[in-house]
Protein backbone atom coordinates (compact mmCIF):
# COMPACT_ATOMS: atom_id res chain seq x y z
CA UNK A 1 0.00 0.00 0.00
CA UNK A 2 2.92 2.30 0.61
CA UNK A 3 3.22 3.01 -3.10
CA UNK A 4 -0.10 4.83 -3.33
CA UNK A 5 -1.62 5.68 0.06
CA UNK A 6 0.43 8.89 0.30
CA UNK A 7 -1.67 10.15 -2.61
CA UNK A 8 -4.86 9.96 -0.51
CA UNK A 9 -4.07 13.12 1.51
CA UNK A 10 -1.88 14.76 -1.15
CA UNK A 11 -4.52 14.86 -3.92
CA UNK A 12 -6.98 17.03 -1.91
CA UNK A 13 -4.04 19.24 -0.92
CA UNK A 14 -3.26 19.75 -4.62
CA UNK A 15 -6.92 20.64 -5.21
CA UNK A 16 -6.74 23.20 -2.41
CA UNK A 17 -3.62 24.77 -3.95
CA UNK A 18 -5.06 24.87 -7.47
CA UNK A 19 -8.32 26.46 -6.34
CA UNK A 20 -6.53 28.80 -3.98
CA UNK A 21 -4.03 30.06 -6.56
CA UNK A 22 -6.12 30.04 -9.74
CA UNK A 23 -9.57 30.48 -8.20
CA UNK A 24 -9.92 34.02 -9.55
CA UNK A 25 -9.94 32.65 -13.09
CA UNK A 26 -11.58 29.22 -12.76
CA UNK A 27 -14.44 30.41 -10.48
CA UNK A 28 -17.32 27.87 -10.58
CA UNK A 29 -15.03 25.19 -12.05
CA UNK A 30 -13.34 25.08 -8.65
CA UNK A 31 -16.19 22.86 -7.50
CA UNK A 32 -15.42 20.30 -10.21
CA UNK A 33 -11.72 20.25 -9.30
CA UNK A 34 -12.49 19.91 -5.60
CA UNK A 35 -14.93 17.06 -6.19
CA UNK A 36 -12.57 15.17 -8.49
CA UNK A 37 -9.74 15.34 -5.97
CA UNK A 38 -11.84 14.11 -3.03
CA UNK A 39 -13.48 11.40 -5.14
CA UNK A 40 -10.03 10.22 -6.24
CA UNK A 41 -8.99 9.95 -2.58
CA UNK A 42 -12.19 8.03 -1.86
CA UNK A 43 -11.45 5.52 -4.64
CA UNK A 44 -7.90 5.03 -3.37
CA UNK A 45 -9.28 4.58 0.15
CA UNK A 46 -11.58 1.81 -1.13
CA UNK A 47 -8.57 0.11 -2.74
CA UNK A 48 -6.67 0.40 0.54
CA UNK A 49 -9.71 -1.01 2.37
CA UNK A 50 -9.68 -4.12 0.19
CA UNK A 51 -6.00 -4.59 1.05
CA UNK A 52 -6.74 -4.25 4.78
CA UNK A 53 -9.54 -6.82 4.44
CA UNK A 54 -6.93 -9.19 3.02
CA UNK A 55 -4.78 -8.67 6.11
CA UNK A 56 -2.32 -6.11 4.75
CA UNK A 57 -1.36 -3.34 7.20
CA UNK A 58 0.98 -0.49 6.36
CA UNK A 59 3.11 1.50 8.78
CA UNK A 60 6.12 3.17 7.21
CA UNK A 61 8.17 6.35 6.94
CA UNK A 62 8.67 8.17 3.65
CA UNK A 63 11.33 10.71 4.57
CA UNK A 64 12.94 12.53 7.47
CA UNK A 65 10.89 15.63 8.18
CA UNK A 66 12.53 17.41 11.11
CA UNK A 67 15.92 16.60 12.65
CA UNK A 68 17.48 18.52 15.54
CA UNK A 69 20.08 16.81 17.71
CA UNK A 70 18.68 13.54 18.99
CA UNK A 71 15.14 14.49 17.95
CA UNK A 72 13.91 13.27 14.61
CA UNK A 73 10.39 13.41 13.17
CA UNK A 74 9.61 11.48 10.04
CA UNK A 75 6.80 11.81 7.57
CA UNK A 76 5.22 8.43 8.08
CA UNK A 77 1.76 7.04 7.43
CA UNK A 78 -0.17 4.23 9.05
CA UNK A 79 -3.12 2.39 7.53
CA UNK A 80 -4.77 -0.19 9.76
CA UNK A 81 -8.36 -1.12 10.56
CA UNK A 82 -9.03 2.08 12.53
CA UNK A 83 -7.34 4.38 10.01
CA UNK A 84 -9.19 2.90 7.04
CA UNK A 85 -12.61 3.32 8.68
CA UNK A 86 -11.85 6.99 9.30
CA UNK A 87 -10.42 7.43 5.79
CA UNK A 88 -13.58 6.02 4.20
CA UNK A 89 -15.79 8.25 6.36
CA UNK A 90 -13.74 11.39 5.67
CA UNK A 91 -13.43 10.89 1.91
CA UNK A 92 -16.81 9.20 1.29
CA UNK A 93 -19.05 11.50 3.30
CA UNK A 94 -16.73 14.41 2.48
CA UNK A 95 -17.21 13.78 -1.26
CA UNK A 96 -21.02 13.84 -0.95
CA UNK A 97 -20.79 17.13 0.94
CA UNK A 98 -18.48 18.50 -1.77
CA UNK A 99 -20.97 17.43 -4.44
CA UNK A 100 -23.86 19.02 -2.58
CA UNK A 101 -21.83 22.23 -2.23
CA UNK A 102 -21.76 22.74 -6.00
CA UNK A 103 -25.48 23.46 -5.92
CA UNK A 104 -25.58 25.16 -2.54
CA UNK A 105 -22.73 27.60 -3.25
CA UNK A 106 -23.66 28.30 -6.87
CA UNK A 107 -23.29 31.99 -7.61
CA UNK A 108 -21.36 32.84 -4.45
CA UNK A 109 -18.49 35.21 -5.34
CA UNK A 110 -16.12 33.33 -3.01
CA UNK A 111 -16.88 29.85 -4.38
CA UNK A 112 -13.26 29.09 -5.36
CA UNK A 113 -12.00 30.14 -1.92
CA UNK A 114 -14.72 27.99 -0.36
CA UNK A 115 -13.69 24.85 -2.23
CA UNK A 116 -10.03 25.55 -1.54
CA UNK A 117 -10.77 25.60 2.20
CA UNK A 118 -12.97 22.51 1.89
CA UNK A 119 -10.18 20.54 0.18
CA UNK A 120 -7.70 21.72 2.80
CA UNK A 121 -10.10 20.50 5.49
CA UNK A 122 -10.12 17.00 3.96
CA UNK A 123 -6.32 16.99 3.69
CA UNK A 124 -5.90 18.03 7.34
CA UNK A 125 -8.31 15.39 8.61
CA UNK A 126 -6.65 12.69 6.52
CA UNK A 127 -3.26 13.64 7.92
CA UNK A 128 -4.74 13.46 11.41
CA UNK A 129 -6.02 9.91 10.97
CA UNK A 130 -3.23 8.56 8.74
CA UNK A 131 -0.12 9.90 10.49
CA UNK A 132 1.95 7.37 12.45
CA UNK A 133 3.38 9.81 14.97
CA UNK A 134 2.33 12.57 17.34
CA UNK A 135 3.73 15.41 15.24
CA UNK A 136 1.68 14.49 12.17
CA UNK A 137 -1.33 14.04 14.44
CA UNK A 138 -0.73 17.54 15.77
CA UNK A 139 -0.31 18.90 12.23
CA UNK A 140 -3.70 17.53 11.23
CA UNK A 141 -5.16 18.54 14.60
CA UNK A 142 -4.22 22.19 14.11
CA UNK A 143 -5.04 22.01 10.42
CA UNK A 144 -8.68 21.12 11.01
CA UNK A 145 -8.81 23.88 13.63
CA UNK A 146 -7.55 26.41 11.10
CA UNK A 147 -9.97 25.23 8.41
CA UNK A 148 -12.91 25.38 10.80
CA UNK A 149 -11.98 28.99 11.60
CA UNK A 150 -11.74 29.87 7.91
CA UNK A 151 -15.02 28.18 6.97
CA UNK A 152 -17.13 29.19 9.99
CA UNK A 153 -16.15 32.78 9.27
CA UNK A 154 -16.34 32.28 5.50
CA UNK A 155 -18.86 35.12 5.12
CA UNK A 156 -16.60 37.35 7.20
CA UNK A 157 -18.41 40.50 6.13
CA UNK A 158 -21.12 39.40 8.60
CA UNK A 159 -20.04 40.37 12.10
CA UNK A 160 -21.74 37.32 13.61
CA UNK A 161 -19.81 34.97 11.30
CA UNK A 162 -16.48 36.64 12.02
CA UNK A 163 -17.11 36.44 15.77
CA UNK A 164 -18.19 32.79 15.53
CA UNK A 165 -14.99 31.84 13.71
CA UNK A 166 -12.93 33.71 16.28
CA UNK A 167 -14.81 32.02 19.14
CA UNK A 168 -14.16 28.57 17.67
CA UNK A 169 -10.48 29.36 17.21
CA UNK A 170 -9.94 30.72 20.73
CA UNK A 171 -11.94 27.99 22.47
CA UNK A 172 -9.95 25.31 20.70
CA UNK A 173 -6.71 27.01 21.71
CA UNK A 174 -7.55 26.16 25.33
CA UNK A 175 -7.91 22.47 24.58
CA UNK A 176 -4.98 22.43 22.17
CA UNK A 177 -2.69 23.92 24.82
CA UNK A 178 -3.35 20.89 27.02
CA UNK A 179 -3.01 18.59 24.02
CA UNK A 180 0.41 20.02 23.19
CA UNK A 181 1.53 19.61 26.82
CA UNK A 182 0.42 15.98 26.70
CA UNK A 183 2.51 15.38 23.58
CA UNK A 184 5.54 17.04 25.19
CA UNK A 185 5.11 15.00 28.37
CA UNK A 186 5.02 11.75 26.42
CA UNK A 187 8.07 12.72 24.37
CA UNK A 188 10.17 13.85 27.34
CA UNK A 189 9.32 10.63 29.17
CA UNK A 190 9.75 8.12 26.34
CA UNK A 191 12.01 10.02 23.92
CA UNK A 192 9.82 9.14 20.92
CA UNK A 193 6.74 10.42 19.13
CA UNK A 194 6.08 7.29 17.04
CA UNK A 195 2.86 5.46 17.92
CA UNK A 196 4.24 1.93 17.83
CA UNK A 197 7.21 2.88 20.00
CA UNK A 198 4.96 4.72 22.46
CA UNK A 199 2.52 1.84 22.79
CA UNK A 200 5.36 -0.63 23.33
CA UNK A 201 6.68 1.46 26.23
CA UNK A 202 3.50 2.22 28.17
CA UNK A 203 5.06 0.54 31.23
CA UNK A 204 7.62 3.37 31.34
CA UNK A 205 4.81 5.93 31.52
CA UNK A 206 3.31 3.96 34.40
CA UNK A 207 6.62 3.70 36.26
CA UNK A 208 7.33 7.40 35.69
CA UNK A 209 3.94 8.27 37.17
CA UNK A 210 2.91 10.42 34.20
CA UNK A 211 0.46 8.09 32.47
CA UNK A 212 -2.71 9.64 33.92
CA UNK A 213 -1.39 13.19 33.49
CA UNK A 214 -0.51 12.65 29.81
CA UNK A 215 -3.83 10.91 29.11
CA UNK A 216 -5.82 13.69 30.79
CA UNK A 217 -3.91 16.36 28.86
CA UNK A 218 -4.61 14.57 25.60
CA UNK A 219 -8.28 14.32 26.57
CA UNK A 220 -8.36 18.06 27.28
CA UNK A 221 -7.54 18.54 23.61
CA UNK A 222 -10.34 16.14 22.72
CA UNK A 223 -12.90 18.15 24.74
CA UNK A 224 -12.07 21.16 22.57
CA UNK A 225 -12.06 19.51 19.17
CA UNK A 226 -15.05 17.27 19.93
CA UNK A 227 -17.03 20.00 21.72
CA UNK A 228 -17.43 18.38 25.13
CA UNK A 229 -18.23 20.20 28.34
CA UNK A 230 -16.94 22.79 29.13
CA UNK A 231 -15.37 23.53 25.72
CA UNK A 232 -18.53 22.88 23.69
CA UNK A 233 -19.50 26.56 23.45
CA UNK A 234 -17.99 27.15 20.01
CA UNK A 235 -20.00 24.53 18.12
CA UNK A 236 -23.53 26.07 18.21
CA UNK A 237 -22.12 29.39 16.97
CA UNK A 238 -20.31 27.53 14.17
CA UNK A 239 -23.69 27.47 12.38
CA UNK A 240 -22.80 30.91 10.98
CA UNK A 241 -20.81 29.22 8.21
CA UNK A 242 -22.34 27.75 5.03
CA UNK A 243 -24.54 24.73 5.82
CA UNK A 244 -22.35 22.17 3.97
CA UNK A 245 -19.49 23.33 6.21
CA UNK A 246 -21.61 22.47 9.24
CA UNK A 247 -22.20 19.03 7.74
CA UNK A 248 -18.48 18.50 7.17
CA UNK A 249 -17.49 19.69 10.65
CA UNK A 250 -20.19 17.69 12.42
CA UNK A 251 -20.08 14.49 10.38
CA UNK A 252 -16.71 13.75 8.81
CA UNK A 253 -13.98 15.98 10.21
CA UNK A 254 -13.22 18.30 13.15
CA UNK A 255 -15.48 17.01 15.94
CA UNK A 256 -14.67 13.34 15.30
CA UNK A 257 -10.96 14.03 15.85
CA UNK A 258 -11.17 13.76 19.64
CA UNK A 259 -13.00 10.43 19.57
CA UNK A 260 -10.50 9.04 17.06
CA UNK A 261 -7.57 10.23 19.17
CA UNK A 262 -8.84 8.49 22.33
CA UNK A 263 -9.47 5.32 20.34
CA UNK A 264 -6.01 5.47 18.76
CA UNK A 265 -4.37 5.91 22.16
CA UNK A 266 -6.36 3.08 23.70
CA UNK A 267 -3.23 1.42 25.19
CA UNK A 268 -2.60 4.57 27.26
CA UNK A 269 -6.16 5.31 28.30
CA UNK A 270 -6.92 1.71 29.24
CA UNK A 271 -4.05 1.71 31.74
CA UNK A 272 -5.49 4.73 33.54
CA UNK A 273 -8.88 3.94 35.15
CA UNK A 274 -8.99 7.49 36.54
CA UNK A 275 -8.78 8.99 33.05
CA UNK A 276 -11.34 6.54 31.70
CA UNK A 277 -13.71 7.55 34.49
CA UNK A 278 -13.21 11.24 33.61
CA UNK A 279 -13.97 10.47 29.95
CA UNK A 280 -17.16 8.63 30.93
CA UNK A 281 -18.33 11.39 33.30
CA UNK A 282 -17.69 14.17 30.77
CA UNK A 283 -19.32 12.17 27.96
CA UNK A 284 -22.38 11.27 30.03
CA UNK A 285 -22.90 14.78 31.33
CA UNK A 286 -22.42 16.34 27.89
CA UNK A 287 -24.83 13.89 26.24
CA UNK A 288 -27.61 14.85 28.64
CA UNK A 289 -26.67 18.52 29.06
CA UNK A 290 -26.62 19.32 25.33
CA UNK A 291 -29.85 17.40 24.72
CA UNK A 292 -31.74 19.60 27.18
CA UNK A 293 -30.71 22.75 25.31
CA UNK A 294 -31.94 21.27 22.03
CA UNK A 295 -35.44 20.84 23.51
CA UNK A 296 -36.41 24.51 23.16
CA UNK A 297 -34.10 25.93 20.49
CA UNK A 298 -35.90 27.26 17.42
CA UNK A 299 -33.01 27.40 14.93
CA UNK A 300 -32.97 24.28 12.75
CA UNK A 301 -29.18 24.24 12.49
CA UNK A 302 -28.55 24.95 16.17
CA UNK A 303 -30.84 22.11 17.21
CA UNK A 304 -28.67 19.84 15.08
CA UNK A 305 -25.54 21.40 16.61
CA UNK A 306 -26.67 20.55 20.14
CA UNK A 307 -27.58 17.12 18.83
CA UNK A 308 -24.00 16.64 17.63
CA UNK A 309 -22.59 17.67 21.01
CA UNK A 310 -24.91 15.15 22.66
CA UNK A 311 -24.09 12.33 20.23
CA UNK A 312 -20.37 12.95 20.69
CA UNK A 313 -21.03 12.45 24.39
CA UNK A 314 -22.30 8.95 23.59
CA UNK A 315 -19.15 8.24 21.59
CA UNK A 316 -17.03 9.26 24.58
CA UNK A 317 -19.14 7.04 26.82
CA UNK A 318 -18.26 4.21 24.45
CA UNK A 319 -14.51 4.79 24.41
CA UNK A 320 -14.56 5.74 28.09
CA UNK A 321 -15.97 2.40 29.23
CA UNK A 322 -13.45 0.62 27.02
CA UNK A 323 -15.86 -0.21 24.19
CA UNK A 324 -13.65 1.47 21.62
CA UNK A 325 -15.18 -0.34 18.65
CA UNK A 326 -18.67 0.72 19.75
CA UNK A 327 -17.56 4.35 20.00
CA UNK A 328 -16.06 4.27 16.49
CA UNK A 329 -19.14 2.42 15.22
CA UNK A 330 -21.36 5.26 16.44
CA UNK A 331 -18.91 7.77 14.95
CA UNK A 332 -19.39 6.12 11.56
CA UNK A 333 -23.19 5.82 11.66
CA UNK A 334 -23.47 9.34 13.09
CA UNK A 335 -21.49 10.62 10.11
CA UNK A 336 -24.16 9.21 7.79
CA UNK A 337 -27.28 10.54 9.46
CA UNK A 338 -25.79 13.80 10.76
CA UNK A 339 -24.44 14.77 7.33
CA UNK A 340 -27.89 13.97 5.97
CA UNK A 341 -29.60 16.09 8.63
CA UNK A 342 -27.43 19.12 7.98
CA UNK A 343 -27.62 18.85 4.21
CA UNK A 344 -31.38 18.35 4.57
CA UNK A 345 -31.53 21.50 6.69
CA UNK A 346 -29.60 23.29 3.96
CA UNK A 347 -32.15 22.10 1.40
CA UNK A 348 -34.96 23.43 3.59
CA UNK A 349 -33.17 26.77 3.86
CA UNK A 350 -32.67 26.75 0.08
CA UNK A 351 -36.43 26.39 -0.34
CA UNK A 352 -37.28 29.09 2.24
CA UNK A 353 -34.83 31.85 1.28
CA UNK A 354 -32.38 30.90 4.07
CA UNK A 355 -34.98 30.84 6.84
CA UNK A 356 -33.74 28.86 9.88
CA UNK A 357 -36.52 29.48 12.43
CA UNK A 358 -38.68 26.34 12.68
CA UNK A 359 -41.56 28.49 13.98
CA UNK A 360 -41.69 29.95 10.45
CA UNK A 361 -41.89 26.58 8.68
CA UNK A 362 -44.48 23.80 8.61
CA UNK A 363 -46.33 21.70 5.99
CA UNK A 364 -43.21 21.43 3.79
CA UNK A 365 -43.50 17.66 3.19
CA UNK A 366 -45.57 17.77 -0.02
CA UNK A 367 -43.58 20.70 -1.41
CA UNK A 368 -40.04 19.35 -0.98
CA UNK A 369 -40.78 15.64 -0.75
CA UNK A 370 -37.28 14.30 -1.50
CA UNK A 371 -35.75 16.48 1.18
CA UNK A 372 -38.50 15.54 3.64
CA UNK A 373 -38.27 11.77 3.10
CA UNK A 374 -34.49 11.67 3.39
CA UNK A 375 -34.63 13.91 6.47
CA UNK A 376 -37.16 11.55 8.05
CA UNK A 377 -34.80 8.62 7.50
CA UNK A 378 -32.06 10.51 9.34
CA UNK A 379 -34.52 11.46 12.11
CA UNK A 380 -35.46 7.82 12.71
CA UNK A 381 -31.79 6.79 12.61
CA UNK A 382 -30.66 9.30 15.22
CA UNK A 383 -33.70 8.48 17.35
CA UNK A 384 -32.55 4.87 17.56
CA UNK A 385 -35.42 3.19 15.74
CA UNK A 386 -34.54 -0.30 14.42
CA UNK A 387 -33.35 -1.39 11.92
CA UNK A 388 -31.75 1.96 11.05
CA UNK A 389 -28.07 2.56 11.67
CA UNK A 390 -28.31 4.67 14.81
CA UNK A 391 -30.16 1.92 16.68
CA UNK A 392 -27.32 -0.60 16.42
CA UNK A 393 -24.46 1.77 17.27
CA UNK A 394 -26.16 3.57 20.15
CA UNK A 395 -27.53 0.33 21.60
CA UNK A 396 -24.05 -1.19 21.53
CA UNK A 397 -22.73 1.74 23.58
CA UNK A 398 -25.62 1.56 26.06
CA UNK A 399 -25.12 -2.19 26.53
CA UNK A 400 -21.43 -1.71 27.33
CA UNK A 401 -22.30 1.27 29.55
CA UNK A 402 -24.66 -0.92 31.58
CA UNK A 403 -21.83 -3.38 32.19
CA UNK A 404 -19.68 -0.47 33.37
CA UNK A 405 -22.32 1.23 35.54
CA UNK A 406 -26.14 1.08 35.50
CA UNK A 407 -26.12 4.79 36.34
CA UNK A 408 -24.29 5.63 33.13
CA UNK A 409 -26.75 3.45 31.22
CA UNK A 410 -29.69 5.21 32.90
CA UNK A 411 -28.43 8.66 31.95
CA UNK A 412 -27.75 7.38 28.44
CA UNK A 413 -31.33 6.13 28.06
CA UNK A 414 -32.64 9.46 29.37
CA UNK A 415 -30.54 11.21 26.73
CA UNK A 416 -31.95 8.86 24.08
CA UNK A 417 -35.50 9.81 25.09
CA UNK A 418 -34.66 13.52 24.87
CA UNK A 419 -32.96 12.97 21.50
CA UNK A 420 -36.06 11.30 20.08
CA UNK A 421 -38.24 14.12 21.44
CA UNK A 422 -36.31 17.15 20.19
CA UNK A 423 -35.61 15.59 16.80
CA UNK A 424 -39.31 14.70 16.45
CA UNK A 425 -40.20 18.27 17.43
CA UNK A 426 -37.87 19.51 14.70
CA UNK A 427 -39.36 17.21 12.04
CA UNK A 428 -43.01 17.84 12.96
CA UNK A 429 -42.63 21.63 13.09
CA UNK A 430 -40.67 21.70 9.82
CA UNK A 431 -42.49 19.26 7.55
CA UNK A 432 -45.95 18.71 9.02
CA UNK A 433 -48.83 20.59 10.64
CA UNK A 434 -49.98 23.99 9.40
CA UNK A 435 -47.82 26.21 7.25
CA UNK A 436 -46.29 29.12 9.12
CA UNK A 437 -44.12 30.20 6.18
CA UNK A 438 -44.09 33.91 5.38
CA UNK A 439 -46.49 34.76 2.53
CA UNK A 440 -43.79 36.36 0.37
CA UNK A 441 -41.69 33.18 0.63
CA UNK A 442 -44.37 30.50 0.31
CA UNK A 443 -44.95 30.79 -3.42
CA UNK A 444 -41.19 30.42 -4.06
CA UNK A 445 -40.84 27.06 -2.23
CA UNK A 446 -39.22 24.50 -4.50
CA UNK A 447 -37.16 21.33 -4.27
CA UNK A 448 -33.39 21.59 -4.47
CA UNK A 449 -31.58 20.68 -7.72
CA UNK A 450 -30.36 17.14 -8.40
CA UNK A 451 -26.79 17.96 -7.45
CA UNK A 452 -28.12 18.57 -3.93
CA UNK A 453 -30.80 15.86 -3.68
CA UNK A 454 -28.65 12.98 -4.98
CA UNK A 455 -26.22 13.26 -2.03
CA UNK A 456 -29.29 13.31 0.25
CA UNK A 457 -30.56 10.06 -1.22
CA UNK A 458 -27.18 8.32 -1.01
CA UNK A 459 -26.75 9.40 2.61
CA UNK A 460 -30.28 8.21 3.36
CA UNK A 461 -29.33 4.74 2.11
CA UNK A 462 -26.23 4.76 4.33
CA UNK A 463 -28.29 5.98 7.30
CA UNK A 464 -30.73 3.16 6.66
CA UNK A 465 -28.34 0.20 6.23
CA UNK A 466 -24.99 1.54 7.51
CA UNK A 467 -25.46 -0.09 10.91
CA UNK A 468 -26.01 -3.58 9.56
CA UNK A 469 -22.27 -4.27 9.62
CA UNK A 470 -22.50 -4.18 13.42
CA UNK A 471 -25.58 -6.31 14.13
CA UNK A 472 -24.88 -8.09 17.45
CA UNK A 473 -25.02 -11.84 17.90
CA UNK A 474 -28.15 -11.59 20.02
CA UNK A 475 -30.01 -10.34 16.92
CA UNK A 476 -28.57 -13.02 14.66
CA UNK A 477 -25.55 -11.10 13.44
CA UNK A 478 -21.86 -11.49 14.19
CA UNK A 479 -20.88 -7.82 14.68
CA UNK A 480 -18.46 -7.76 11.77
CA UNK A 481 -17.48 -4.19 12.59
CA UNK A 482 -16.24 -5.03 16.10
CA UNK A 483 -14.32 -8.06 14.83
CA UNK A 484 -12.76 -5.96 12.07
CA UNK A 485 -11.43 -3.40 14.58
CA UNK A 486 -10.42 -5.98 17.20
CA UNK A 487 -6.68 -6.08 16.27
CA UNK A 488 -6.32 -2.32 16.90
CA UNK A 489 -7.77 -2.62 20.40
CA UNK A 490 -6.23 -5.96 21.35
CA UNK A 491 -3.60 -4.41 23.66
CA UNK A 492 -6.23 -2.39 25.53
CA UNK A 493 -8.69 -5.26 25.81
CA UNK A 494 -6.11 -7.31 27.68
CA UNK A 495 -6.40 -4.77 30.51
CA UNK A 496 -10.19 -4.50 30.41
CA UNK A 497 -12.71 -7.05 31.57
CA UNK A 498 -16.40 -6.74 30.69
CA UNK A 499 -19.13 -8.56 32.53
CA UNK A 500 -21.47 -10.06 29.95
CA UNK A 501 -25.16 -9.81 30.89
CA UNK A 502 -27.54 -12.63 30.16
CA UNK A 503 -29.53 -12.74 26.93
CA UNK A 504 -32.65 -11.83 28.91
CA UNK A 505 -30.93 -8.72 30.29
CA UNK A 506 -29.66 -7.78 26.83
CA UNK A 507 -33.14 -8.05 25.32
CA UNK A 508 -34.53 -6.01 28.22
CA UNK A 509 -31.92 -3.27 27.76
CA UNK A 510 -32.56 -3.19 24.03
CA UNK A 511 -36.31 -3.01 24.55
CA UNK A 512 -36.02 -0.16 27.04
CA UNK A 513 -33.81 1.75 24.61
CA UNK A 514 -36.39 1.40 21.85
CA UNK A 515 -39.22 2.26 24.26
CA UNK A 516 -37.38 5.45 25.24
CA UNK A 517 -37.14 6.44 21.57
CA UNK A 518 -40.82 5.64 20.94
CA UNK A 519 -41.83 7.56 24.07
CA UNK A 520 -39.90 10.63 22.91
CA UNK A 521 -41.45 10.50 19.44
CA UNK A 522 -44.96 9.92 20.86
CA UNK A 523 -44.69 12.85 23.26
CA UNK A 524 -43.58 15.15 20.46
CA UNK A 525 -46.45 13.87 18.30
CA UNK A 526 -48.98 14.67 21.02
CA UNK A 527 -47.55 18.16 21.48
CA UNK A 528 -46.79 19.29 17.93
CA UNK A 529 -49.10 17.30 15.65
CA UNK A 530 -52.18 16.15 17.53
CA UNK A 531 -52.24 19.10 19.91
CA UNK A 532 -53.31 17.03 22.93
CA UNK A 533 -50.61 18.80 24.95
CA UNK A 534 -50.12 22.53 24.43
CA UNK A 535 -46.38 23.37 24.28
CA UNK A 536 -47.11 26.99 25.18
CA UNK A 537 -48.91 26.01 28.37
CA UNK A 538 -46.09 23.62 29.29
CA UNK A 539 -43.60 26.43 28.74
CA UNK A 540 -45.63 28.82 30.86
CA UNK A 541 -46.04 26.29 33.65
CA UNK A 542 -42.30 25.66 33.77
CA UNK A 543 -41.29 29.18 32.80
CA UNK A 544 -38.12 29.20 34.90
CA UNK A 545 -36.86 25.95 33.42
CA UNK A 546 -37.82 27.09 29.92
CA UNK A 547 -35.87 30.36 30.29
CA UNK A 548 -32.89 28.47 31.66
CA UNK A 549 -32.83 26.09 28.69
CA UNK A 550 -33.64 28.78 26.11
CA UNK A 551 -30.75 30.90 27.40
CA UNK A 552 -28.44 27.86 27.32
CA UNK A 553 -27.96 27.83 31.10
CA UNK A 554 -26.48 31.33 30.76
CA UNK A 555 -23.09 29.71 30.16
CA UNK A 556 -22.01 32.41 27.69
CA UNK A 557 -23.06 35.13 30.11
CA UNK A 558 -21.23 33.45 33.00
CA UNK A 559 -18.08 33.03 30.91
CA UNK A 560 -18.37 36.64 29.81
CA UNK A 561 -18.50 37.82 33.44
CA UNK A 562 -15.94 35.44 34.92
CA UNK A 563 -13.47 35.00 32.06
CA UNK A 564 -13.85 37.36 29.11
CA UNK A 565 -14.44 40.63 30.97
CA UNK A 566 -11.66 40.06 33.56
CA UNK A 567 -9.27 39.20 30.73
CA UNK A 568 -10.43 42.27 28.82
CA UNK A 569 -9.92 44.53 31.82
CA UNK A 570 -6.52 42.94 32.52
CA UNK A 571 -5.56 43.50 28.89
CA UNK A 572 -6.62 47.15 29.12
CA UNK A 573 -4.52 47.58 32.27
CA UNK A 574 -1.51 45.96 30.63
CA UNK A 575 -1.93 48.27 27.67
CA UNK A 576 -2.51 51.50 29.60
CA UNK A 577 0.00 50.94 32.40
CA UNK A 578 2.58 48.33 31.41
CA UNK A 579 2.72 49.15 27.71
CA UNK A 580 2.16 52.93 27.77
CA UNK A 581 3.82 53.77 31.08
CA UNK A 582 6.53 51.15 31.60
CA UNK A 583 7.61 50.08 28.10
CA UNK A 584 6.88 53.33 26.27
CA UNK A 585 8.21 55.28 29.27
CA UNK A 586 11.52 53.40 29.16
CA UNK A 587 11.85 53.94 25.40
CA UNK A 588 10.96 57.63 25.73
CA UNK A 589 13.36 58.04 28.65
CA UNK A 590 16.18 56.63 26.52
CA UNK A 591 15.37 59.14 23.81
CA UNK A 592 15.26 62.03 26.28
CA UNK A 593 18.59 60.94 27.77
CA UNK A 594 20.18 61.03 24.34
CA UNK A 595 18.60 64.41 23.75
CA UNK A 596 20.11 65.70 27.00
CA UNK A 597 23.58 64.39 26.15
CA UNK A 598 23.37 65.95 22.73
CA UNK A 599 22.43 69.35 24.18
CA UNK A 600 26.10 70.23 24.80
CA UNK A 601 27.67 68.55 21.77
CA UNK A 602 25.31 70.17 19.32
CA UNK A 603 26.41 73.64 20.49
CA UNK A 604 29.68 73.26 18.59
CA UNK A 605 27.80 72.43 15.38
CA UNK A 606 27.42 76.09 14.27
CA UNK A 607 27.61 75.65 10.50
CA UNK A 608 30.35 78.30 10.15
CA UNK A 609 33.54 77.13 8.36
CA UNK A 610 35.77 79.62 10.22
CA UNK A 611 34.65 78.19 13.57
CA UNK A 612 35.52 74.66 12.47
CA UNK A 613 38.94 75.92 11.20
CA UNK A 614 39.58 77.63 14.51
CA UNK A 615 38.83 74.39 16.40
CA UNK A 616 41.19 72.49 14.08
CA UNK A 617 43.99 75.01 14.72
CA UNK A 618 43.28 74.95 18.47
CA UNK A 619 43.47 71.18 18.47
CA UNK A 620 46.76 71.24 16.53
CA UNK A 621 48.24 73.74 19.01
CA UNK A 622 47.19 71.55 21.98
CA UNK A 623 48.76 68.46 20.41
CA UNK A 624 52.01 70.30 19.56
CA UNK A 625 52.18 71.78 23.05
CA UNK A 626 51.74 68.34 24.53
CA UNK A 627 54.67 66.86 22.58
CA UNK A 628 56.94 69.94 23.10
CA UNK A 629 56.34 70.17 26.84
CA UNK A 630 56.51 66.41 27.42
Secondary structure, DSSP 8 states (H G I E B T S, - for coil): -TTTTHHHHHHHHHHHHHHHHHHHHHTTHHHHHHHHHHHHHHHHHHHHHHHHHTT--EEEEEEEEEEETTEEEEEEEEESHHHHHHHHHHHHHHHHHHHHHHHHTTT-TTHHHHHHHHHHHHHHHHHHHHBSBHHHHHHHHHHHHHHHHHHHTSSTTSHHHHHHHHHHHHHHHHHHHHHHHHHHHHHHHHS--BHHHHHTTHHHHHHHT-HHHHHHHHHHHHHHHTT-TTTTHHHHHGGGS-HHHHHIIIIISTTHHHHHHHHHTHHHHTT-HHHHHHHHHHHHHHHHHHHHHHTT--BHHHHHHHHHHHHHHHHHHHHHTT-HHHHHHHHHHHHHHHHHHHHHHHHHHHHTTT--BGGG----TTTSHHHHHHHHHHHHHHHT-TTSHHHHHHHHHHHHHHHH-HHHHHHHHHHHHHHHHHHHHHHHHHHSSS----HHHHTT-----HHHHHHHHHHHHHHHHGGGGG--GGGT---HHHHHHTTTTHHHHTT-------HHHHHHHHHHHHHHHHHHHHHHHIIIII-SS-HHHHHHHTHHHHHHHHTGGGHHHHHIIIIIHHHHHHHHHIIIIIIIIIIHHHHHHHHHHHHHHHHHHGGG----HHHHHHHHHHHHHHHHHHHHH-
